[in-house]
Structures are given as C-alpha cells and as structure tokens.
Amino acid sequence: MSAKHRDTLRAILNAALDAVAPDKAVLRHVALQGSVLRIDDVDYDLNAYENIYVVGAGKGAAPMAATLEKLLGKRVSGGLVCVKYGHTVPTATVELVEAAHPVPDANGERAARAILCIAGAATERDLVLCVITGGASALTPALADGIPLEDGKTATSLLLECGATIHEVNAVRKHLSVFGSGNLARAAYPARLAALIISDVVGDNLDVIASGPTSPDLSTFVQCMEIVERYNLRHRMPPSVLARLEAGAQGTISETPKPGDPVFTTVQNVLVATNTQALEAAAQEAVRHGYFPRILTSTMTGEAREAARDLVDTAMNLCMDGKTVSGPVCLLAGGETTVTVTGSGLGGRNQEMALAAALHLRDCDHITMLCAGTDGTDGPTDAAGGFACSGTMERALCCSLDPHQHLANNDAYCLLDKTGDLLKTGPTLTNVMDIALVLVECPRS
C-alpha cells in the first residue's frame, strides 16, 4: 500500500469521525435562546425548573456533558456521567466516573446506581438531561438483586465469544439490568427527561442503543431464553443469570417497561449521530480525493471474515464492469460484524476483517482497504482496526508469518502489528459502530 493510499484512507476516516463528534452532534440538536432550551422541536422553559441534572454514560458521553455545561453554565445543578477509562474531558459541575469496557467492573456498577439515585431524586419541577453513546450498557452494569457482577460479566463474555449480535447481547443485558431497558426513565419519572443519543447499533433502534435506558423495551424474557438456546449456552450460563431469565420467561418476574408505560410520557429521545452520517461525510471526503463514492450499506453484519470477502468481491467486480465504472472508486460500508472466537489470539472484528481481506487481495494491487472501529478501540486491543492490501501478505511472508494460521487463531493483531498494518487512533470519544473503506483504482475508460 502506497503512502498516498494510506493517507487518503485516513483522511476519509477522519472526515467520518469529525461528522459524528459528540460536541458537534449535541449542538446540531440543542440551542439556548434566553431562558428557553430548544431540543429539536421541543422547548423547555428553564425558568420553570428548580434543578437541571446531566447524567449518562458511554465512550463519547464526556464531551456531550461538557458541551451541555458550556451551553447552560451555572444552570446545571449537578450530575454524573460514566465513561470508559481514558475517555474523560474537563467538566465543571458534572462528575465523570471512569469504568471498564467491554467487560464491566465495580466502578461502573457504582456509577450506574449513583445515576439512578440522581434521577430518582428529581421531581416534576426538575429537568434531567441524559447523554448516551456506545458502550453505555457495559459501563452501567447495575444488575437485578441476586445477580453478582461477576455473573453478569460471564454472561456477556459468553455471548460475545459465541458470535451473538449486538441486538442479542443487549436483549439479555436489558433483562438482567436495573438501569437499561427503560429503567432510567422509570427512575426519573415524573421529572422531564431529554436524552441525547449517539447510535452504535445496526438499525439505530432506541431500545437497543446502550440497552435503551430511556426507551420502551421491545425485547422479552422469552426471547432471551431463545438466545440462550440458540447458542447452546444453557449449561454454561451462571445459575443466577439463568434463573432470572427462566423466571421471567415463565412470567414470575415482571417484564421491562414497554411502549405505553406512563413513565415515557415525560421523555424525549433524540438521535444526534449515526453511522449513516459518518458514511455520508466520508463519501464527500472521498470525492475531494478524486474518488467516486459508493455507500454500500450502513447495516453490515455477519462474520467479519465473510464481510471482508464480500467487500473484496464487490471491489474486484467493479473494474470488470467498464460500462458503469470509469476511474477510481471508494466503496464505503458501515455496521458491526461479529467474530466467533475459536482461537486464543489477540484482535478485534475490524482487525480480523482486515486480515481476511488481505488474504483475498494477495494478487490485487489496485485495491486497498481500511477497517476501523469509530471509537478507536477494536476488541481488547489498543488498535482501532487495520489496513489491508496485497503488500500485507508479502510483508507477512517476509516475517515468516502464516496468515491462514493467524486468522484461524483469531490472532490478527499480532500479524498486522508485524506487517505495519495496524490502525491506532487512540480514543476518538465517539462511537457509531464500524466503517470499512475500499479504494479501487479502476482505469478510466
């Protein structure tokens, strides 16, 4: 991969990230005119409220909270927002608590219960502003009575390792949580609650993002048990988790708040940033670099290595169709793939996708790819993703590395590290799932 192609891919990715920066996302939807706070098409007369609290969680929640503080100044009475370790920004009034992600820790549990206390103390004379981004579900692991945090962590790890989708993982999480699945809205009622949400899930379903703390829950205990059976986890799930899911499926435990529940009559949920917005900005940047952009999808799912093959096949077929393509093309895809972990290596879905793509690109000098997590963290690593091109395989072989073996062992990180194809951005403080960029140097007709 030439330095020019690598720089172009980084520039396109940076444009995508800038478009979904949390501070800018908030200001696109929130404005203060005198004493009136307008959030989309809803006006809040701040003189009517005794207190304004800012609460929330997520990898990009800190800059959202800081932006609200800057906008509202001393009107903010207090609040608490939980973020991933290393994802803080300066705040004046709102307390930031750091916790672990993707595997929860005790800090997150304490933060979640503290947020529930703040919301629970609010009255009809108070306004609660909630900021939610990707990662909030793992960062707020307040579980139902009788379920130790370690059991919740085990359940989440089992689901992630078996290749469950984010929707499936969140369905189970929601039915173990006293924070998600509408429970934060229940705690805040009858106070007015406005939630500003950055989507990190395919489809942008409000009840799925961060396990839907301010939204009606559409999933059920019965569906949770179906997920457990689908992935053969019945005999691996912690007994406390299985007991709650089974009791719920049998109707002996109350369901989560559903549409029509009165607790949602005082709630406004606003989607402020999505993967689609990131892809559209990336497409505009591709044009500036001389590429014709094609947004393929914002709902990319499935196994990472299979998604990589599909993208490479699409890229290869482009140059064979001289009737519709003339000149360089940039393919763009967004979403969130999964990895069924069978090996003991190190990596994440974007790194695995890059390695799988590189295997298919061995003889394709005209195609280069970048696969990246928009949050800057891919799996349990310090990388955001990886680059892929024909040179990736050449460098691997020069280092006496077997790409097929590394892929089979889910060990993309170690190979891409040796070949110089890891992408490291550091925390981006946003999260709208993943983006794959493919540059195709089709000859002009």
C-alpha positions in Angstrom: 0.0 0.0 0.0 1.4 3.3 -1.0 1.8 6.1 1.5 -0.7 8.1 -0.6 -3.4 5.5 -0.4 -2.8 5.1 3.4 -3.1 8.9 3.8 -6.2 9.0 1.7 -7.9 6.3 3.7 -7.0 8.1 7.0 -8.3 11.4 5.7 -11.6 9.8 4.7 -11.9 8.1 8.0 -11.1 11.4 9.9 -13.9 13.1 8.0 -16.3 10.5 9.1 -15.3 10.8 12.7 -15.5 14.6 12.6 -19.0 14.4 11.3 -20.1 12.4 14.4 -18.1 14.2 17.0 -20.2 14.3 20.2 -19.9 18.0 20.8 -21.0 18.9 17.3 -23.8 16.3 17.4 -25.2 18.0 20.5 -25.1 21.5 19.1 -26.8 20.3 15.9 -29.9 19.5 18.0 -29.7 21.7 21.1 -29.8 25.5 21.3 -30.4 28.1 24.1 -32.3 31.2 23.4 -32.7 33.3 26.5 -34.2 31.1 29.1 -35.6 28.6 26.5 -33.7 25.4 25.8 -34.8 24.0 22.4 -34.0 20.3 21.8 -35.1 19.6 18.2 -38.7 20.8 18.1 -39.4 20.8 21.9 -38.9 23.9 24.0 -38.0 23.8 27.7 -38.6 27.0 29.7 -35.7 26.7 32.1 -37.3 29.2 34.5 -39.9 26.5 35.2 -37.3 24.1 36.6 -35.7 24.2 40.0 -32.8 21.9 39.0 -31.1 20.7 35.8 -29.2 17.5 36.1 -26.9 16.0 33.5 -26.5 12.2 33.6 -25.5 9.4 31.2 -22.8 7.0 30.1 -20.8 5.9 27.1 -17.4 6.3 25.4 -18.3 9.6 23.9 -20.5 10.9 26.8 -17.9 13.2 28.4 -17.7 15.7 25.5 -21.5 15.7 25.3 -21.8 16.5 29.0 -19.1 19.2 28.7 -20.9 20.8 25.8 -24.2 21.0 27.8 -22.3 22.5 30.7 -20.8 25.2 28.4 -24.2 25.9 26.9 -26.1 26.1 30.2 -23.4 27.4 32.5 -24.5 27.7 36.2 -28.0 26.5 35.4 -26.6 22.9 35.7 -27.2 21.8 39.3 -25.1 18.7 39.1 -25.0 15.2 37.6 -22.8 12.2 36.9 -21.7 10.6 33.7 -19.8 7.3 33.4 -17.1 6.9 30.7 -14.5 4.4 29.7 -11.1 4.7 31.3 -9.1 7.3 29.5 -12.2 8.9 27.8 -12.6 12.0 30.1 -12.6 15.7 29.2 -12.7 18.6 31.7 -16.1 19.3 33.3 -17.0 21.9 35.9 -20.2 20.6 37.6 -20.9 17.2 36.2 -18.9 14.4 37.9 -17.2 12.0 35.5 -16.6 8.4 36.7 -14.3 6.1 34.7 -15.1 2.4 34.4 -14.3 -0.7 32.3 -15.5 -1.6 28.9 -16.3 -4.1 27.3 -16.1 -6.2 30.4 -17.8 -4.3 33.3 -16.3 -3.5 36.7 -17.3 -2.3 40.1 -16.8 1.3 39.2 -19.4 1.1 36.5 -21.8 -0.6 38.9 -21.4 2.1 41.5 -21.8 4.8 38.9 -25.0 3.3 37.5 -26.6 3.2 40.9 -25.5 6.8 41.6 -27.1 7.9 38.4 -30.3 6.1 39.3 -30.2 7.9 42.7 -29.9 11.3 41.0 -32.7 10.5 38.6 -34.8 9.1 41.4 -34.5 12.3 43.4 -35.7 14.5 40.6 -39.2 15.8 40.8 -41.7 17.2 38.3 -40.0 20.6 38.9 -36.7 19.2 37.6 -35.2 18.6 34.1 -32.9 15.6 33.6 -30.6 15.8 30.5 -29.2 12.4 29.6 -26.3 11.7 27.3 -25.9 8.2 25.8 -23.3 6.8 23.5 -22.0 3.4 22.6 -20.5 1.5 25.5 -23.1 2.7 28.0 -24.5 -0.7 28.5 -21.3 -2.2 29.7 -20.4 0.9 31.7 -23.6 0.8 33.7 -23.8 -2.8 35.0 -26.3 -2.3 37.8 -27.8 -5.8 37.9 -31.0 -7.1 39.5 -31.0 -8.4 43.0 -29.3 -11.8 43.3 -27.0 -11.5 40.3 -23.4 -10.8 41.2 -21.4 -8.5 38.9 -19.1 -11.4 38.0 -22.1 -13.5 36.8 -23.2 -10.6 34.6 -19.7 -10.3 33.2 -19.6 -14.0 32.5 -22.9 -13.9 30.7 -21.8 -11.0 28.5 -18.4 -12.7 27.7 -20.2 -15.9 26.7 -22.5 -14.1 24.3 -19.7 -12.1 22.7 -17.4 -15.1 22.3 -20.2 -17.2 20.6 -20.8 -14.6 17.9 -24.1 -13.2 19.2 -25.2 -10.0 17.6 -25.2 -6.7 19.5 -29.0 -6.9 19.5 -28.9 -10.3 21.1 -26.3 -9.3 23.6 -28.3 -6.3 24.6 -31.6 -8.2 24.9 -30.0 -10.4 27.6 -28.3 -7.5 29.3 -31.5 -5.5 29.4 -33.3 -8.3 31.3 -30.5 -8.5 33.9 -30.2 -4.7 34.3 -32.0 -2.3 36.6 -30.5 0.6 34.6 -31.2 -0.2 31.0 -34.5 -1.3 29.3 -36.4 1.9 30.3 -35.4 1.7 34.0 -33.6 5.1 34.0 -36.8 6.7 32.6 -38.8 4.9 35.3 -36.4 6.3 38.0 -36.6 9.8 36.7 -40.4 9.9 36.3 -42.2 12.3 36.8 -39.3 14.7 36.0 -38.9 15.8 32.4 -36.2 13.7 30.8 -34.5 14.6 27.5 -32.0 12.0 26.2 -29.4 12.9 23.5 -28.3 9.6 21.9 -25.4 8.6 19.6 -26.2 5.3 17.9 -23.8 2.4 17.9 -26.2 -0.3 16.8 -27.4 -1.5 13.4 -30.8 0.0 12.6 -30.5 2.8 15.2 -33.2 1.3 17.4 -33.5 3.4 20.5 -34.5 0.4 22.6 -31.2 -1.3 21.7 -28.7 1.5 21.9 -27.0 1.2 25.3 -29.7 -1.3 26.2 -32.3 1.5 26.0 -32.2 3.2 29.5 -34.7 5.9 28.4 -36.7 3.9 25.9 -39.5 1.3 26.0 -38.1 -2.2 25.7 -39.3 -4.3 22.8 -37.5 -7.5 23.8 -38.8 -10.1 26.2 -37.6 -12.7 28.6 -38.9 -15.4 26.3 -36.6 -14.0 23.5 -33.7 -14.0 25.9 -34.2 -17.7 26.6 -34.4 -18.3 22.8 -30.9 -16.6 22.5 -29.5 -18.8 25.3 -30.8 -21.9 23.5 -29.7 -20.7 20.0 -26.0 -20.6 21.1 -26.2 -23.6 23.4 -25.4 -21.6 26.5 -27.9 -23.1 28.9 -25.3 -25.2 30.7 -22.7 -22.5 30.6 -24.6 -19.5 31.9 -24.2 -18.7 35.6 -27.1 -20.1 37.6 -28.2 -16.7 38.9 -28.5 -15.4 35.3 -30.3 -18.5 34.0 -32.7 -18.5 37.0 -33.7 -14.9 36.3 -34.2 -15.4 32.6 -36.2 -18.6 33.1 -38.4 -17.0 35.8 -39.1 -14.1 33.5 -39.9 -16.3 30.6 -42.4 -18.2 32.9 -44.0 -14.9 33.9 -43.0 -15.0 37.6 -40.9 -11.8 37.2 -42.3 -8.5 35.8 -41.3 -7.6 32.3 -39.3 -4.5 31.5 -41.2 -1.2 30.7 -43.0 -1.5 27.4 -44.5 1.0 24.9 -47.4 2.8 26.5 -46.0 2.8 30.0 -46.7 6.2 31.7 -43.1 6.7 32.6 -42.3 7.6 28.9 -44.9 10.4 28.8 -42.3 12.8 30.1 -39.4 11.6 28.0 -37.9 13.0 24.8 -35.4 10.8 23.0 -33.2 12.4 20.2 -30.9 10.6 17.9 -28.0 13.0 17.4 -25.4 11.0 15.4 -25.4 7.8 13.4 -23.3 5.6 11.2 -25.1 6.9 8.1 -24.0 10.4 8.9 -20.4 9.2 9.2 -20.6 7.4 5.8 -22.1 10.4 4.1 -19.3 12.7 5.3 -16.7 10.0 4.3 -18.2 9.9 0.8 -17.9 13.7 0.5 -14.2 13.5 1.5 -13.6 10.7 -1.0 -14.8 13.0 -3.8 -12.3 15.6 -2.6 -9.5 13.0 -3.1 -10.7 12.1 -6.6 -12.8 9.0 -5.9 -16.3 8.3 -6.9 -18.0 7.1 -3.7 -20.4 4.3 -3.4 -22.1 3.7 0.0 -23.0 0.1 0.0 -24.7 -0.2 3.4 -24.9 1.1 6.9 -26.2 -2.2 8.2 -23.2 -4.5 7.6 -23.4 -7.6 9.9 -22.3 -11.2 10.0 -18.9 -12.8 10.5 -16.1 -10.3 9.9 -14.1 -12.6 7.6 -17.2 -13.2 5.4 -18.0 -9.5 5.2 -14.4 -8.9 4.2 -14.7 -11.4 1.4 -17.9 -9.8 0.2 -16.4 -6.4 0.1 -13.3 -7.6 -1.8 -15.6 -9.5 -4.3 -17.6 -6.3 -4.9 -14.3 -4.3 -5.4 -13.0 -6.9 -7.9 -16.2 -6.9 -9.9 -16.1 -3.2 -10.3 -13.3 -3.0 -12.7 -14.8 -5.8 -14.8 -17.8 -3.7 -15.4 -16.5 -0.9 -17.7 -20.0 0.3 -18.5 -20.7 1.6 -15.1 -17.3 2.5 -13.7 -14.8 5.0 -15.0 -12.0 6.0 -12.8 -11.2 5.4 -9.1 -13.9 4.3 -6.7 -14.3 4.4 -3.0 -16.6 1.8 -1.5 -18.0 2.5 1.9 -19.7 0.2 4.3 -20.8 0.6 7.9 -22.3 -1.6 10.6 -21.0 -4.1 13.1 -19.7 -7.5 12.3 -19.1 -10.3 14.7 -16.3 -12.8 15.4 -16.9 -16.3 16.6 -13.8 -16.9 18.8 -12.3 -20.3 18.4 -8.7 -19.4 18.8 -6.5 -17.9 21.6 -5.1 -15.0 19.7 -5.5 -11.2 20.0 -7.6 -8.9 17.9 -11.0 -7.5 17.2 -13.6 -7.7 14.5 -12.0 -4.9 12.3 -8.5 -6.4 12.5 -9.9 -9.8 11.7 -11.8 -8.3 8.8 -8.6 -6.6 7.5 -6.6 -9.8 7.7 -9.3 -11.8 5.9 -9.5 -9.1 3.2 -5.7 -9.2 2.8 -5.8 -12.9 2.1 -8.2 -12.2 -0.9 -6.1 -9.2 -2.0 -2.8 -11.0 -2.5 -2.8 -10.5 -6.3 -4.9 -7.3 -6.4 -2.5 -4.3 -6.5 -5.4 -2.0 -7.4 -7.4 -2.5 -4.2 -6.6 -1.1 -0.7 -8.8 -1.3 2.4 -9.2 0.2 5.9 -11.4 -1.4 8.5 -12.0 0.7 11.7 -14.0 0.9 14.8 -15.2 4.5 15.1 -14.5 4.5 18.9 -10.8 3.9 18.3 -10.8 0.6 20.1 -11.2 -2.7 18.3 -11.8 -5.6 20.7 -9.5 -5.8 23.7 -6.6 -4.1 22.0 -5.1 -0.6 21.6 -5.8 -0.6 17.8 -8.9 0.8 16.1 -8.6 -1.7 13.2 -6.3 -2.4 10.3 -5.3 -1.8 6.7 -5.3 -4.4 4.0 -3.6 -4.7 0.6 -1.6 -7.1 -1.5 1.5 -5.9 0.3 0.1 -7.1 3.7 0.6 -10.7 2.6 4.0 -10.0 1.2 5.2 -8.5 4.4 3.7 -11.3 6.4 5.6 -13.9 4.5 8.8 -11.9 4.8 8.3 -12.1 8.6 7.8 -15.9 8.3 4.1 -15.5 9.4 1.3 -17.8 8.2 -1.7 -15.5 7.6 -4.1 -18.5 7.4 -2.9 -19.7 10.8 -3.2 -16.3 12.4 -6.8 -16.0 11.1 -7.7 -19.4 12.3 -6.4 -18.5 15.8 -8.2 -15.1 15.8 -4.8 -13.5 16.0 -5.0 -10.7 13.5 -3.4 -8.1 15.9 0.0 -9.9 16.0 0.3 -10.3 12.3 -0.9 -6.8 11.4 1.5 -5.4 14.0 4.4 -7.1 12.4 3.4 -6.0 8.9 2.8 -2.4 9.9 -0.9 -2.5 9.1 -2.5 -1.8 12.4 -4.6 1.4 12.7 -4.1 3.2 16.0 -6.1 6.4 16.6 -6.4 6.4 20.4 -9.9 7.2 21.9 -12.0 9.1 19.4 -14.6 10.0 22.0 -17.4 8.9 19.7 -18.9 5.6 18.6 -21.1 4.9 15.6 -20.1 1.2 15.0 -17.5 0.4 12.3 -16.6 1.7 8.9 -14.9 -0.2 6.1 -13.3 1.9 3.2 -12.1 0.3 0.0 -10.2 2.2 -2.6 -10.4 0.7 -6.1 -8.2 2.1 -8.8 -10.3 1.2 -11.8 -8.8 2.5 -15.1 -10.7 5.3 -16.8 -12.5 4.3 -20.0 
